């Protein structure tokens, strides 16, 4: 049966247990009764184990069989918080409240399986049911029942025109299932939700701390895919009849007082329409430069740079590397009554008090370039352009910086030196880039070890790493072994690593000489710039991230270094 708990705290008397039993039979909540008696759930279970010979189950040590659980109605398991398990040939109903026998009796009648009672904490039971039954298990069961009762039949993708998708999308269970996807995503701190159709299944994945994690979804849900997509289209005001071209929309939701803006992207795939939801938490606390993870040297320099009267300051990195958060942190640092700050964004991720923000709308012809040109007539001191995507935007940004404006923007390059040559490649004259650019900062987000399962790496593994990477490896290394709080990933939360390059006179000279990004990098490193990998090492020395994570995030930099070694 695995490990069972032992009496670790004071036991309750038989009279107390009897009062609790009578209270439950009278319809009172066991949680409230325990609170009134001043008894913890652990004490209650220890007492029942002592006096009634009930077994206490450590669910983490028990091998859960999903096939066995699937024999029981999901609705009853979730409503009654019952986890059926098998061990050594016996069948058990793991509960937190053994006084509520109605659910167990119902399961016995429906399945014909005789279930003995075992005890475990309610929170653990709920977690294991969810992990083994999948997302919205009770809702999925209702979806099948509703479809059966209404005679609704979902056909293959090529026959979807024969189905009333509007009516199907408004079904109570479909609405509830979509709500559960969004709710779980927000609760799990996901930044994106991917709903992907395949031939025989539909897959739901959440991007948490930059890494995709799959949700457990029964393959049978595939037949409800058109209704699920249609529900999301209705919420985001899209055309549910259009299934052959990409569509983009937005949903605004509030959960537990948090306002979340959901960007919806729908693209037709081979086996149906795929959906990606980008979650933007508008209620997130806006951070200052000192709170985004910069080292002391970079923070001091960055604070001074953003106070310059004119020029361009670029933040570079791939999508999802925290560039917008860094720009907002910079604006919050210089936001005062003496400066007029205007932003042109797509989308506006945070609403900044005292700052004029413009939302790009390509449908209405309001592009970055057109918006930037118009903003210059509003006498701004500081301008934030969400992204420099084309030559027109780049040229206007350069002209704005040369006429006395401080311009912030982002660019998609792997490192800071590459931003200079990228602007030249776009078509901006090198002398204009050299004259206007003040600083470039590349950044990434690195995962932090989960504090609940943090463990020290064995010394033999540390020695093996030190033999290869030498002084990069500190005396002690840590990793996350994986626990329920971090969903087994070993990581929880992220912070930034940075590569801040000041465009000095020497760097400007190299640019005018058509130097390569590698030459510019060598010059900048000689003047104090630290690479992304070097910046990440400080977290390794503090024991809050793993060396494996550093290699994952900076692997493109390691390839560059490897090529240099070959030369």
GUZA-820688 format. One record per residue (C-alpha): residue number from 1; x, y negated, z. Coordinates in Angstrom, 2 decimals. Layout:
residues N
> sedren|east|north|up
> NUM|X|Y|Z
...
This chain:
residues 567
> sedren|east|north|up
> 1|0.00|0.00|0.00
> 2|3.00|-2.29|0.15
> 3|3.92|-4.55|3.04
> 4|1.38|-5.39|5.65
> 5|1.47|-8.33|8.03
> 6|2.26|-7.88|11.68
> 7|0.88|-9.72|14.66
> 8|2.86|-12.94|14.64
> 9|0.60|-15.16|16.70
> 10|-1.79|-15.03|19.63
> 11|-4.74|-12.68|19.13
> 12|-8.43|-13.51|19.52
> 13|-10.58|-11.62|21.99
> 14|-13.41|-9.30|20.97
> 15|-15.96|-11.81|22.21
> 16|-14.52|-14.48|19.92
> 17|-14.63|-12.13|16.94
> 18|-18.26|-11.33|17.74
> 19|-19.17|-15.04|17.89
> 20|-17.54|-15.54|14.52
> 21|-19.40|-12.57|13.04
> 22|-22.78|-13.84|14.29
> 23|-22.03|-17.32|12.99
> 24|-21.28|-15.98|9.51
> 25|-24.47|-13.87|9.52
> 26|-26.41|-17.03|10.40
> 27|-25.07|-18.64|7.22
> 28|-22.32|-20.76|8.74
> 29|-18.95|-21.28|7.05
> 30|-16.14|-19.11|8.43
> 31|-13.67|-21.94|7.85
> 32|-15.73|-24.30|10.02
> 33|-16.21|-21.64|12.69
> 34|-12.47|-20.98|12.87
> 35|-11.83|-24.72|13.08
> 36|-14.32|-25.10|15.93
> 37|-12.73|-22.20|17.79
> 38|-9.24|-23.59|17.21
> 39|-8.16|-20.40|15.45
> 40|-6.03|-20.15|12.31
> 41|-6.82|-17.76|9.49
> 42|-3.65|-15.84|10.34
> 43|-4.71|-15.40|13.98
> 44|-8.14|-14.23|12.83
> 45|-6.66|-11.62|10.50
> 46|-4.16|-10.46|13.12
> 47|-7.01|-9.94|15.58
> 48|-9.14|-7.99|13.10
> 49|-6.14|-5.86|12.22
> 50|-5.56|-5.15|15.94
> 51|-9.15|-4.56|17.05
> 52|-10.85|-3.26|13.88
> 53|-7.91|-1.50|12.21
> 54|-8.29|-3.59|9.06
> 55|-5.14|-3.63|6.95
> 56|-3.45|-6.90|6.14
> 57|-2.04|-7.06|2.61
> 58|0.97|-9.02|1.45
> 59|-0.21|-9.57|-2.11
> 60|3.24|-10.57|-3.34
> 61|4.46|-7.04|-2.60
> 62|1.50|-5.24|-4.19
> 63|1.45|-4.15|-7.83
> 64|-1.76|-5.64|-9.22
> 65|-3.41|-3.64|-12.02
> 66|-5.33|-6.03|-14.33
> 67|-7.16|-3.09|-15.95
> 68|-8.59|-2.08|-12.57
> 69|-9.69|-5.65|-11.79
> 70|-11.32|-5.97|-15.22
> 71|-13.79|-3.21|-14.26
> 72|-15.48|-5.66|-11.86
> 73|-17.67|-8.68|-12.82
> 74|-15.48|-11.78|-12.78
> 75|-18.35|-13.93|-11.54
> 76|-18.67|-11.95|-8.30
> 77|-14.92|-11.80|-7.68
> 78|-14.54|-15.56|-8.07
> 79|-17.68|-16.53|-6.15
> 80|-17.05|-14.14|-3.26
> 81|-13.23|-14.38|-3.29
> 82|-12.74|-10.60|-3.57
> 83|-9.64|-9.03|-5.10
> 84|-10.01|-5.31|-5.97
> 85|-6.72|-3.39|-5.89
> 86|-5.61|0.23|-5.99
> 87|-2.79|1.73|-3.96
> 88|-1.78|5.35|-3.46
> 89|-5.02|6.52|-5.03
> 90|-7.26|4.43|-2.73
> 91|-9.35|1.43|-3.76
> 92|-9.48|-1.72|-1.62
> 93|-11.47|-4.92|-1.62
> 94|-9.06|-7.58|-0.36
> 95|-11.05|-10.35|1.34
> 96|-10.44|-13.21|3.74
> 97|-13.88|-12.86|5.35
> 98|-14.81|-9.22|6.10
> 99|-18.14|-10.33|7.62
> 100|-19.60|-11.19|4.20
> 101|-20.29|-7.69|2.90
> 102|-22.91|-8.59|0.27
> 103|-20.31|-9.10|-2.45
> 104|-18.50|-5.84|-1.66
> 105|-21.80|-3.93|-1.58
> 106|-22.75|-5.44|-4.95
> 107|-19.44|-4.35|-6.46
> 108|-19.90|-0.82|-5.08
> 109|-23.37|-0.56|-6.64
> 110|-22.34|-1.97|-10.03
> 111|-19.17|0.11|-10.42
> 112|-19.75|3.15|-8.27
> 113|-16.30|2.62|-6.72
> 114|-16.04|2.94|-2.94
> 115|-13.97|0.00|-1.73
> 116|-12.27|-0.17|1.66
> 117|-11.78|-3.57|3.27
> 118|-8.32|-5.17|3.48
> 119|-7.34|-8.69|4.54
> 120|-5.37|-11.50|2.89
> 121|-5.45|-15.33|2.99
> 122|-8.21|-16.92|0.92
> 123|-5.80|-19.13|-1.04
> 124|-3.69|-16.11|-2.01
> 125|-6.74|-14.14|-3.11
> 126|-7.92|-17.03|-5.31
> 127|-4.49|-17.37|-6.89
> 128|-4.17|-13.67|-7.70
> 129|-7.69|-13.48|-9.13
> 130|-6.95|-16.46|-11.36
> 131|-3.60|-15.04|-12.48
> 132|-5.05|-11.64|-13.35
> 133|-8.45|-12.56|-14.76
> 134|-7.26|-15.59|-16.69
> 135|-8.36|-19.18|-17.09
> 136|-12.07|-19.71|-16.43
> 137|-12.81|-16.00|-16.09
> 138|-16.32|-16.60|-14.73
> 139|-17.00|-19.09|-17.51
> 140|-15.81|-16.66|-20.18
> 141|-18.19|-14.05|-18.83
> 142|-21.01|-16.61|-18.99
> 143|-20.04|-17.49|-22.56
> 144|-20.56|-13.90|-23.65
> 145|-23.84|-13.63|-21.73
> 146|-25.19|-16.88|-23.19
> 147|-24.21|-15.84|-26.69
> 148|-25.94|-12.48|-26.23
> 149|-29.12|-14.02|-24.80
> 150|-29.38|-16.69|-27.51
> 151|-28.54|-14.33|-30.34
> 152|-25.66|-16.63|-31.29
> 153|-23.03|-14.92|-33.42
> 154|-19.66|-16.48|-34.27
> 155|-18.33|-15.41|-37.63
> 156|-14.88|-15.41|-39.14
> 157|-13.34|-18.77|-40.05
> 158|-14.34|-18.59|-43.69
> 159|-18.01|-18.22|-42.66
> 160|-18.09|-20.95|-40.02
> 161|-20.32|-23.15|-42.16
> 162|-23.17|-20.73|-41.35
> 163|-22.90|-21.48|-37.62
> 164|-24.49|-24.47|-35.88
> 165|-21.29|-25.66|-34.23
> 166|-22.91|-28.76|-32.70
> 167|-25.38|-26.60|-30.80
> 168|-22.72|-24.04|-29.87
> 169|-20.37|-26.75|-28.58
> 170|-23.05|-28.06|-26.23
> 171|-23.50|-24.69|-24.51
> 172|-23.05|-24.95|-20.75
> 173|-20.31|-22.34|-20.65
> 174|-18.35|-23.88|-23.53
> 175|-18.49|-27.28|-21.81
> 176|-17.38|-25.71|-18.53
> 177|-14.54|-23.79|-20.20
> 178|-13.13|-26.91|-21.89
> 179|-13.44|-28.79|-18.58
> 180|-11.50|-26.03|-16.83
> 181|-8.70|-26.20|-19.42
> 182|-8.34|-29.95|-18.83
> 183|-8.66|-29.68|-15.05
> 184|-6.06|-26.95|-14.74
> 185|-3.68|-28.85|-17.03
> 186|-3.89|-31.96|-14.85
> 187|-3.55|-29.99|-11.61
> 188|-0.49|-28.16|-12.97
> 189|1.18|-31.48|-13.94
> 190|1.08|-30.57|-17.64
> 191|1.93|-33.24|-20.20
> 192|0.50|-31.32|-23.17
> 193|-2.03|-28.57|-23.82
> 194|-1.67|-26.37|-26.91
> 195|-4.72|-24.41|-28.13
> 196|-3.50|-22.17|-30.95
> 197|-5.52|-19.77|-33.14
> 198|-4.14|-16.44|-34.28
> 199|-5.76|-13.59|-36.15
> 200|-7.05|-11.68|-33.12
> 201|-6.66|-14.14|-30.24
> 202|-6.58|-17.74|-29.17
> 203|-3.60|-18.87|-27.11
> 204|-3.59|-21.69|-24.56
> 205|-0.25|-23.05|-23.34
> 206|0.66|-25.90|-20.99
> 207|3.86|-27.93|-21.26
> 208|5.04|-28.32|-17.65
> 209|8.33|-30.07|-16.89
> 210|9.09|-29.97|-20.61
> 211|8.66|-26.18|-21.00
> 212|5.62|-24.35|-22.37
> 213|3.84|-21.87|-20.08
> 214|1.08|-19.57|-21.31
> 215|-2.32|-19.40|-19.64
> 216|-3.95|-15.99|-19.40
> 217|-6.85|-15.93|-21.87
> 218|-8.78|-12.76|-22.87
> 219|-8.41|-11.99|-26.58
> 220|-12.21|-11.84|-26.90
> 221|-12.39|-15.63|-26.49
> 222|-11.18|-15.85|-30.12
> 223|-14.79|-15.65|-31.31
> 224|-15.63|-18.84|-29.37
> 225|-12.76|-20.82|-30.91
> 226|-14.98|-22.84|-33.31
> 227|-17.22|-23.93|-30.45
> 228|-14.25|-24.84|-28.21
> 229|-12.68|-26.97|-30.96
> 230|-16.05|-28.56|-31.75
> 231|-16.52|-29.47|-28.08
> 232|-13.15|-31.24|-28.08
> 233|-14.10|-33.01|-31.33
> 234|-17.35|-34.23|-29.80
> 235|-15.52|-35.54|-26.73
> 236|-12.99|-37.38|-28.91
> 237|-15.62|-38.70|-31.38
> 238|-14.33|-36.74|-34.37
> 239|-16.20|-35.16|-37.28
> 240|-17.13|-31.62|-36.29
> 241|-18.11|-30.78|-39.87
> 242|-14.63|-31.57|-41.18
> 243|-12.33|-28.56|-40.77
> 244|-9.92|-28.88|-43.68
> 245|-7.92|-32.03|-42.85
> 246|-6.07|-33.17|-39.70
> 247|-7.93|-35.41|-37.26
> 248|-6.79|-37.51|-34.30
> 249|-8.86|-38.87|-31.45
> 250|-8.88|-39.71|-27.75
> 251|-10.70|-38.68|-24.61
> 252|-10.76|-40.59|-21.33
> 253|-11.41|-38.56|-18.20
> 254|-11.28|-39.14|-14.45
> 255|-10.33|-36.33|-12.07
> 256|-10.09|-36.87|-8.31
> 257|-9.78|-40.61|-8.81
> 258|-7.03|-40.26|-11.46
> 259|-7.70|-41.80|-14.86
> 260|-6.21|-39.68|-17.63
> 261|-6.07|-40.62|-21.30
> 262|-6.05|-37.55|-23.56
> 263|-4.73|-37.90|-27.11
> 264|-6.26|-35.22|-29.34
> 265|-4.61|-33.89|-32.49
> 266|-6.38|-31.24|-34.57
> 267|-4.75|-29.57|-37.56
> 268|-6.18|-26.72|-39.71
> 269|-4.06|-23.58|-39.54
> 270|-4.24|-20.16|-41.23
> 271|-6.62|-18.69|-38.63
> 272|-8.56|-21.80|-37.63
> 273|-7.97|-25.25|-36.22
> 274|-5.13|-25.77|-33.72
> 275|-5.46|-28.43|-31.04
> 276|-2.78|-30.29|-29.09
> 277|-3.82|-32.50|-26.19
> 278|-1.32|-35.08|-24.87
> 279|-2.17|-36.08|-21.30
> 280|-1.28|-39.61|-20.19
> 281|-1.91|-40.26|-16.52
> 282|-2.81|-43.96|-16.36
> 283|-2.94|-43.91|-12.57
> 284|0.73|-42.91|-12.29
> 285|2.84|-45.27|-10.23
> 286|5.01|-47.41|-12.49
> 287|8.65|-46.96|-11.53
> 288|11.40|-49.55|-11.43
> 289|14.90|-48.94|-12.87
> 290|16.11|-47.74|-9.47
> 291|13.56|-44.90|-9.43
> 292|14.07|-43.19|-12.78
> 293|17.31|-41.39|-11.91
> 294|20.10|-43.72|-13.08
> 295|23.53|-43.48|-11.51
> 296|24.94|-46.48|-9.64
> 297|27.17|-47.69|-12.47
> 298|24.50|-47.39|-15.16
> 299|21.84|-48.96|-12.92
> 300|24.00|-52.01|-12.18
> 301|24.86|-52.53|-15.85
> 302|21.30|-51.89|-17.04
> 303|19.85|-54.45|-14.62
> 304|22.19|-57.10|-15.99
> 305|21.62|-56.23|-19.65
> 306|17.82|-56.50|-19.48
> 307|18.17|-60.07|-18.19
> 308|19.98|-61.24|-21.32
> 309|18.16|-64.02|-23.24
> 310|18.23|-62.36|-26.68
> 311|19.34|-59.28|-28.57
> 312|18.08|-55.74|-29.08
> 313|18.16|-53.03|-26.41
> 314|17.39|-49.54|-27.71
> 315|16.45|-46.38|-25.83
> 316|16.96|-43.18|-27.84
> 317|16.07|-39.54|-27.45
> 318|13.61|-36.91|-28.68
> 319|9.88|-36.97|-28.06
> 320|9.05|-36.41|-24.39
> 321|12.40|-37.55|-23.02
> 322|10.96|-40.41|-20.95
> 323|11.91|-43.32|-23.24
> 324|8.66|-45.22|-22.68
> 325|8.93|-44.87|-18.90
> 326|12.43|-46.35|-19.03
> 327|11.25|-49.29|-21.14
> 328|8.36|-49.95|-18.76
> 329|10.82|-49.83|-15.86
> 330|12.93|-52.45|-17.62
> 331|9.91|-54.69|-18.23
> 332|8.77|-54.38|-14.62
> 333|12.23|-55.55|-13.54
> 334|12.06|-58.78|-15.58
> 335|8.31|-59.38|-15.43
> 336|7.80|-62.78|-13.84
> 337|5.89|-66.00|-14.49
> 338|8.86|-67.57|-16.34
> 339|8.77|-65.06|-19.21
> 340|6.10|-64.22|-21.74
> 341|6.29|-60.50|-22.51
> 342|4.36|-58.89|-25.39
> 343|4.33|-55.19|-26.25
> 344|3.26|-53.39|-29.44
> 345|2.63|-49.73|-28.61
> 346|1.16|-46.51|-29.93
> 347|-0.38|-45.60|-27.56
> 348|-0.45|-47.94|-24.58
> 349|0.52|-45.43|-21.89
> 350|0.40|-47.71|-18.84
> 351|-1.42|-50.99|-18.30
> 352|1.11|-53.52|-17.05
> 353|-0.11|-56.47|-14.99
> 354|0.97|-59.81|-16.42
> 355|2.12|-58.37|-19.75
> 356|0.30|-58.78|-23.09
> 357|-0.13|-55.35|-24.70
> 358|-1.17|-54.60|-28.28
> 359|-2.41|-51.20|-29.47
> 360|-1.22|-50.16|-32.95
> 361|-4.07|-49.15|-35.26
> 362|-3.02|-47.84|-38.66
> 363|-6.65|-47.42|-39.69
> 364|-7.17|-51.16|-39.31
> 365|-3.82|-52.05|-40.84
> 366|-2.19|-53.07|-37.56
> 367|1.21|-51.42|-37.91
> 368|4.33|-52.02|-35.82
> 369|5.72|-54.30|-38.53
> 370|2.56|-56.37|-38.99
> 371|1.99|-56.62|-35.24
> 372|5.60|-57.68|-34.64
> 373|5.38|-60.35|-37.32
> 374|2.22|-61.75|-35.72
> 375|3.60|-61.59|-32.19
> 376|6.47|-63.90|-33.14
> 377|3.88|-66.67|-33.62
> 378|2.77|-66.27|-29.97
> 379|5.99|-67.75|-28.58
> 380|7.16|-64.65|-26.67
> 381|10.39|-64.42|-24.69
> 382|10.49|-60.62|-24.58
> 383|9.03|-58.15|-27.10
> 384|8.66|-54.39|-26.72
> 385|8.19|-52.47|-29.98
> 386|7.10|-48.91|-29.23
> 387|9.27|-47.42|-31.97
> 388|11.37|-48.55|-34.92
> 389|10.07|-46.22|-37.61
> 390|10.97|-47.97|-40.87
> 391|13.18|-50.60|-42.46
> 392|10.53|-53.32|-42.34
> 393|10.09|-52.99|-38.56
> 394|13.86|-52.80|-38.05
> 395|14.51|-55.96|-40.08
> 396|11.84|-57.97|-38.25
> 397|13.18|-56.78|-34.87
> 398|16.69|-57.88|-35.89
> 399|15.46|-61.28|-37.05
> 400|13.48|-61.71|-33.82
> 401|16.59|-60.98|-31.73
> 402|18.69|-63.41|-33.77
> 403|16.14|-66.19|-33.26
> 404|16.28|-66.08|-29.47
> 405|14.06|-63.15|-28.45
> 406|14.92|-60.14|-26.30
> 407|13.64|-57.04|-28.09
> 408|13.20|-53.58|-26.54
> 409|12.46|-50.54|-28.69
> 410|13.05|-46.80|-29.16
> 411|14.74|-44.79|-31.86
> 412|14.96|-41.05|-32.46
> 413|18.68|-40.22|-32.32
> 414|20.51|-37.57|-30.31
> 415|22.98|-39.94|-28.67
> 416|23.66|-43.63|-28.15
> 417|26.41|-44.15|-30.81
> 418|24.19|-42.54|-33.44
> 419|21.64|-45.36|-33.10
> 420|23.98|-47.88|-34.74
> 421|24.55|-45.82|-37.86
> 422|20.86|-44.83|-37.98
> 423|19.86|-48.50|-38.35
> 424|22.46|-48.89|-41.12
> 425|21.13|-45.74|-42.81
> 426|17.64|-47.27|-42.68
> 427|18.91|-50.15|-44.77
> 428|19.78|-52.81|-42.20
> 429|23.03|-54.58|-43.05
> 430|25.91|-53.56|-40.72
> 431|26.70|-57.19|-39.85
> 432|23.08|-57.71|-38.73
> 433|23.18|-54.59|-36.54
> 434|26.50|-55.70|-35.04
> 435|25.19|-59.22|-34.37
> 436|21.86|-58.23|-32.81
> 437|22.41|-55.02|-30.85
> 438|23.34|-55.48|-27.18
> 439|23.06|-51.94|-25.75
> 440|21.84|-48.45|-26.55
> 441|20.83|-45.89|-23.96
> 442|20.25|-42.23|-24.83
> 443|18.37|-40.16|-22.30
> 444|16.88|-36.76|-21.51
> 445|14.74|-35.35|-18.73
> 446|16.30|-32.59|-16.63
> 447|14.35|-30.21|-14.41
> 448|14.96|-30.10|-10.67
> 449|15.24|-26.89|-8.67
> 450|12.05|-26.04|-6.79
> 451|12.77|-26.76|-3.09
> 452|10.53|-23.86|-2.02
> 453|12.61|-21.14|-3.69
> 454|16.05|-22.75|-3.89
> 455|18.87|-20.22|-3.44
> 456|22.66|-20.28|-3.70
> 457|24.28|-18.64|-6.71
> 458|26.57|-15.69|-5.78
> 459|30.26|-16.61|-5.56
> 460|31.27|-14.16|-8.32
> 461|28.94|-15.95|-10.76
> 462|30.35|-19.33|-9.72
> 463|33.90|-18.06|-10.29
> 464|32.95|-16.80|-13.76
> 465|31.52|-20.21|-14.68
> 466|34.55|-22.04|-13.26
> 467|36.87|-19.92|-15.38
> 468|35.09|-21.19|-18.49
> 469|34.02|-24.73|-17.56
> 470|36.75|-25.52|-15.02
> 471|36.35|-28.79|-13.06
> 472|32.70|-29.18|-14.11
> 473|31.71|-26.47|-11.62
> 474|31.44|-27.50|-7.93
> 475|32.13|-25.14|-5.04
> 476|28.46|-24.31|-4.61
> 477|25.77|-23.82|-7.24
> 478|22.04|-23.35|-6.72
> 479|19.11|-22.00|-8.69
> 480|15.38|-21.46|-8.25
> 481|14.41|-17.83|-7.77
> 482|10.76|-18.54|-8.69
> 483|7.74|-18.79|-6.40
> 484|4.02|-19.48|-6.52
> 485|4.51|-23.24|-6.00
> 486|6.54|-23.52|-9.22
> 487|4.61|-20.79|-11.09
> 488|7.72|-18.63|-11.13
> 489|9.80|-21.09|-13.18
> 490|12.23|-21.98|-10.39
> 491|11.85|-25.69|-11.18
> 492|9.54|-28.44|-9.99
> 493|9.67|-32.02|-11.24
> 494|12.09|-33.82|-13.55
> 495|14.42|-36.79|-13.49
> 496|16.46|-38.66|-16.08
> 497|20.03|-38.36|-17.28
> 498|21.48|-41.25|-19.26
> 499|24.20|-42.26|-21.72
> 500|24.46|-46.07|-21.61
> 501|26.59|-47.69|-24.31
> 502|27.33|-51.42|-24.24
> 503|27.86|-52.83|-27.74
> 504|31.19|-54.52|-27.07
> 505|33.27|-56.54|-29.55
> 506|35.38|-53.45|-30.24
> 507|32.27|-51.41|-31.03
> 508|30.98|-54.20|-33.32
> 509|34.30|-54.21|-35.16
> 510|34.15|-50.45|-35.70
> 511|30.60|-50.74|-37.04
> 512|31.63|-53.41|-39.53
> 513|34.42|-51.06|-40.67
> 514|31.81|-48.34|-41.40
> 515|33.17|-46.14|-38.63
> 516|31.55|-42.76|-37.93
> 517|29.39|-42.14|-34.83
> 518|32.26|-39.99|-33.50
> 519|34.70|-42.92|-33.71
> 520|32.19|-45.21|-32.01
> 521|31.65|-42.61|-29.29
> 522|35.38|-42.35|-28.58
> 523|35.63|-46.11|-28.25
> 524|32.59|-46.33|-25.96
> 525|33.83|-43.46|-23.78
> 526|37.16|-45.23|-23.41
> 527|35.27|-48.32|-22.18
> 528|33.41|-46.49|-19.44
> 529|30.42|-44.82|-21.10
> 530|29.51|-41.42|-19.62
> 531|27.97|-38.75|-21.80
> 532|24.63|-37.13|-20.97
> 533|26.42|-34.02|-19.77
> 534|28.79|-35.99|-17.55
> 535|25.84|-37.88|-16.06
> 536|23.99|-34.63|-15.38
> 537|26.94|-33.23|-13.39
> 538|26.13|-35.59|-10.50
> 539|22.85|-33.68|-9.97
> 540|24.82|-30.44|-10.01
> 541|27.12|-31.78|-7.30
> 542|24.06|-32.77|-5.25
> 543|22.68|-29.24|-5.60
> 544|19.33|-30.32|-7.06
> 545|19.59|-28.82|-10.53
> 546|21.17|-25.73|-12.04
> 547|24.09|-25.45|-14.45
> 548|21.85|-23.42|-16.76
> 549|19.46|-26.38|-16.97
> 550|22.32|-28.78|-17.78
> 551|23.44|-26.52|-20.64
> 552|19.87|-26.29|-21.93
> 553|19.31|-30.04|-22.00
> 554|22.75|-31.03|-23.36
> 555|23.38|-28.14|-25.74
> 556|23.61|-30.40|-28.80
> 557|26.40|-32.32|-27.06
> 558|28.25|-29.09|-26.28
> 559|28.15|-28.17|-29.97
> 560|29.75|-31.50|-30.87
> 561|32.50|-30.95|-28.32
> 562|33.04|-27.44|-29.63
> 563|33.51|-28.79|-33.17
> 564|36.01|-31.34|-31.91
> 565|37.96|-28.57|-30.20
> 566|38.20|-26.67|-33.48
> 567|39.75|-29.69|-35.12
